[in-house]
Amino acid sequence: MIATPTPTLIPVSTLREALARDLSRGTSDLPTLPRGVADALRLARKPALDFSEIEKVAGEYPPLAARLLAVANSALYAMRGVPRIASVRRAAIRMGIQATRDVLYQVAYATMFVDAPRFRELIEATFLHGVRCAPYGRLLAGERGLDQDTAFLAGLLHDIGRARCWKIVAAVRGTVDVEAAEVAVDEFHAVAGSELAAAWHLPEEVIEACRWHHDPADRTYALIAAASDDLAILEVTRDDPGPARASLSALGLLPAHSDEVIDIALAGGMAVPA
């Protein structure tokens, strides 16, 4: 029997070169946001939500309608024995302004993801991590007296550059060593994400969070994204709270407040449907 040769794995240096080369082209080749996504972001960023306008946009963009109805009919919002809601307007009213705004952001984020079937699970994991981070962003912004919606969006989108990087890696011919690819993606995702956020005209604070969440220094929303990141990880691992405590301290939270937030993460986090 002739042995099948083991495929040669693409080294991390080659993957780094591919990422650097592609990202050096800037954002000229980035897809524009679909109209429904752009409308969802526009509505989410309005100081006051108009439920009639949400109903109109959802009527033209089925993924938004489906998501609003799914969340409104979930156990988090629907009481036992109450009939399921089939109206987008009633769904938004049941959920309230804050939760509806959060769903608008989530739908926009999910649709932003590029299609890279080879790494679909890793991209979906990035999305779920962002969904976990986002409510911590809102919570921490409230503690600091900052804009909670901007902080929610910063937490939700801070890792969006990973999806862009995985698309680039997926285009490299040959057998990719996933561990090596993760090293390369870790290195480039912050730049990739900030470019995406800028190209899609997201708030400057969100662009900042995408670019600097691993090195926030004194950048407020990057600090919030970093702390949200650590809290979301703690929520899953229930392991060492040290990194989260350090991030919260850098953000300026008092020890007592930090302990309260860490307890939330250790108890299973914030109740936000993913």
N, C-alpha and C positions, 0 to 999 in steps of 0.2 A: 504494500500500500504506500502510495506516495504521500508524504506529509504535506499538508497545506501550509505554505509559508506564512509566518506571522507578519501582519501588516506593520510597516514602519510608522511609528507615531510622529506627528508633526511636532517639532520642538517648540517650547514656549517662545524662543527668540523669533521664530517665523511668525507666530501669532501676534507677537508684539509689533513686528514690522508691518503686518497687514493692518492692524488697528491704527498705528501711527500714520501709515500712508493714506488710509481712507479718511481718517479724521482731519488730516491736513488739508483736505479739499474744502473744508468748511461746511456750511449748511445748504449749499446751492442744490444738492441732490435730495434734500429731505422732502418727504411728501407733505403736502398741505393738510391741515386738519379737515376732516369731513365737515360739512355744514352743520350737521346735527351735533357734533362734538363741540364745534366753535360756539354754537348757540347754548349748549349746556354750560360751558365755561362762562359765557357772558351772563347767563341767568344767575349762576352760582355766585358771581362776584358783585351782583347788585346788592346795595344796602337793604332793600326791602324786596322780598320775593312776591311776584304776582302769580297766584295759582292759575289764573286763566291763561297767562302766557306760558307757563309750564305745560299746561294741557295742550296748548297749540303746538309747541315744539315737540312734545312727546308724540303727538299725532303724526308728525312728519318724520319722526325718528324712532322706529319700533324698539330698538334696544333700550332706550330710555324709558319708554312706557312699560316694557316688561320688567325692568329692574324696580321701578317705583312700585308697581303692583306686587311684585314678589316680596319686597321688604315690608310694605304696608300690611300684607297678609301673613307675615311671619309671626312666630310665637312672641317675638319681642314687642309687637304692636297690636296684634289681634287678640281679643278676649275670647275665651272658649265659648262656643255656642253662637258667636256673632257671625253673620253671613260674610263670605269673602267679598271684598271690594273689587269691582270691575271698572271703576271710573278712576282715571288718573288724577283728576281734580280732588276727588274724595280721598284718594290714597295720600296725596300731599297734605291735605288738611289733617288726616289722622296722624301722620308722622310729625307734623309741625315744621316750622321753618328751618331749624338747625339740621334736623335729620334729612329733610328734603335736599337742602344744600349739600350735605355730605354725599348723598346718593348722586347728585349731579356731578360732583367731582369724581366719584368712583367710576361712573359710566364713562366720563371723558377719559380718565386714566386707562381704563381697560381697553378702550378703542384706540388709544395712542400706540399700543404695543405693535411692534412689527411682527411679521409672520416669519418665524424661523423654526419649522417643524422639528429639526434635529435636536433642538434645545427647548422644546415647548415646556417641559416640566420645570426647568430652571427659570424660565421667564414667568411662568405662572406663580412660582414660589416668590419671585421678586414682587409681583403684584400683591400677593397675600401679605407679605411683610410690610409693604407700604400701607395697606389697609389697617394693619395692627398699629403701625406707628402714628397714623393720622390723629386718632382721638387723644393720644398722649400730647401731640403738638397743641391741640386746642386746650387741654387741661393746663399745660405748662404756660401757655400764653396768658391764660386767666390768672395764674399765680403771679405773673410779672406785669399784668396790666397792659398786655400787648394785643394786637389784632388777632383774634382767635381763628378766623377763617383763613387768614394768610398762613398762620402756623399749622393749621390742619392740612392745607395744601402743600406746605413745605415738607411735612412729615410723610404725606402720601406719595409725593413725587421725587423725593430726594435721590432715589436709586433708579430713576427711569432710564438713565444712561446705560444701565446693564443690558436692557433689551436691545438697544441700538448696537452695543458691542457684540452681543450674541449673534445678531444678524450678520455682522461683518465676519465673525469667526465661522459662521455656517457657510459662507461663500468660499472659504479656503478649501481647495481640493486636497483630498487625502483623509487619513484617519486621525481625528482629533483626540488627543488625550484630554479628557474633561478636566482633570486636576490642573494640568498645565494651562488650559484655557481659562480656568477660574483665576489663576494668578494674573494672566494678561488682562482679563476683564476687570479685576480689582484695580489694576493700575490705571486704566483708561476711563472707567465708567463715569467718574466725576466730571471730567472735561466733556465727555459725550453728552451727559445729562444736562449740563449747563447750556450747551449749544442748542439742544432740543428745546429747552425751556425758553431761551431767548428767541429762537426761530418761531415759536408759537406765541410770542408776545405775552408770556406769563409775567406776573409781578416780579420786580427786581429782587425782592426778598426770597422768592422761590428759586430764581436763578442762582442767587448767592448760596442757598441751602444745598442745591444740587452740586455746586462746584466745591464747596468748602466743608461739607459735613464731617469729613475725616480730619480736617485741620481747621477748626472753626475760629481759633484765636478769640477775638472779641466781637465777631460777627453774630449778632443776636439770633437771627433765624437759622443760621448754620448751627449755633449752639443748641437751639431747640430741636433741630433735626437730629443732631448727634445724640442728645439725651433720649429722644423718642426712639431712636434706633436701638440704643442699649436697653431701654425698657421693654421694647417689643421682643428682643432676644431673651431677656430675663423671663418674660411671660411664657415663652416656649420651653426654655431649659429649666426654669426654677432652680437655677444653680447659684453661682457667686454673684451677689448684688454689688460687688465692688466697682465694676466699670460704670454701672448706672448711677451709683452714689457719687462717683467722681464727676460724671457728666452733669449731674444736677447741681453739684457744688460749683462747677465752672459757670453754670447758668445763673448762679446767685441765689439758689433756694436755701433757706435755712434748714438745718438738720432735721427739725421736727417735720417740716413740710416734705423734705426728701423721703423721710421714713414713711409718710402717708402714701406718697406716690409709689414707692417701692412695694408697699403692702398691696396696693391695687394690682400691680404686675404679678406678684407672687400668688395672688388670689385668682388669677386667670384673666386679668386685663379688663378692658372696657367692652361693654356689650354692643358691638357694632357688627351687623351682618356683613359677611365678606362675599 
